[in-house]
Amino acid sequence: LEATSMILFHNHPSGNTIPSDYDIKLTESFEKGGYLLGIQVLDHIIIGKYDYYSFLEHDKISKEETQTKAAEQ
């Protein structure tokens, strides 16, 4: 079986769900690598103690790009 998409997620034990610079760079790297392999990053979610942060919901991953890439596959 081949993957066509992925959702990244990890936790921040501190409880702070704001993405670090590293989180942002890592997401961009996965998007670029995924593009080369034909694998779409649907979202990257950071889980805190009482909250979460979605890159998709905060426009860090384009919704239009996500929908367009999904339609192409």
C-alpha positions as CSV (number, residue, x, y, z in Angstrom):
1,L,0.0,0.0,0.0
2,E,1.1,3.5,-0.8
3,A,0.5,6.6,1.4
4,T,-1.2,9.5,-0.4
5,S,-1.5,11.8,2.6
6,M,-0.3,12.3,6.2
7,I,-1.3,14.1,9.4
8,L,1.6,15.1,11.7
9,F,1.0,15.4,15.4
10,H,3.1,15.7,18.6
11,N,2.7,17.0,22.1
12,H,4.3,19.9,24.0
13,P,4.7,18.7,27.6
14,S,4.9,22.3,28.7
15,G,1.2,22.7,27.7
16,N,2.0,25.6,25.4
17,T,0.6,24.8,22.0
18,I,2.2,27.7,20.0
19,P,4.5,26.2,17.4
20,S,8.2,26.8,17.8
21,D,10.4,27.9,14.8
22,Y,11.5,24.2,14.6
23,D,7.9,23.0,14.4
24,I,7.3,25.4,11.5
25,K,10.5,24.4,9.7
26,L,9.8,20.7,10.3
27,T,6.3,21.1,8.8
28,E,7.7,22.9,5.8
29,S,10.3,20.1,5.3
30,F,7.6,17.4,5.4
31,E,5.5,19.4,2.9
32,K,8.4,19.7,0.5
33,G,9.5,16.1,0.9
34,G,5.9,14.9,0.7
35,Y,5.4,16.9,-2.5
36,L,8.4,15.1,-4.1
37,L,7.0,11.7,-3.1
38,G,3.3,12.6,-4.0
39,I,2.3,12.5,-0.3
40,Q,0.2,15.4,0.9
41,V,0.5,16.9,4.4
42,L,-3.1,17.4,5.5
43,D,-2.3,19.0,8.9
44,H,0.2,19.2,11.7
45,I,-1.4,19.2,15.2
46,I,0.3,20.2,18.4
47,I,-1.3,18.8,21.5
48,G,-1.0,20.6,24.9
49,K,-2.5,19.9,28.3
50,Y,-5.8,21.7,27.7
51,D,-5.7,22.8,24.1
52,Y,-4.3,22.0,20.6
53,Y,-2.9,23.9,17.7
54,S,-3.8,23.0,14.1
55,F,-1.5,24.4,11.3
56,L,-4.4,24.0,8.9
57,E,-6.8,26.0,11.1
58,H,-4.2,28.7,11.5
59,D,-3.5,28.9,7.8
60,K,0.0,27.5,8.1
61,I,-1.0,24.8,5.6
62,S,-3.1,26.2,2.8
63,K,-6.6,24.8,2.7
64,E,-6.9,25.5,-1.0
65,E,-3.6,23.6,-1.7
66,T,-4.8,20.8,0.5
67,Q,-8.2,20.5,-1.3
68,T,-6.6,20.9,-4.8
69,K,-4.0,18.2,-4.1
70,A,-6.6,15.9,-2.7
71,A,-8.8,16.3,-5.8
72,E,-5.8,15.5,-8.0
73,Q,-5.2,12.1,-6.3
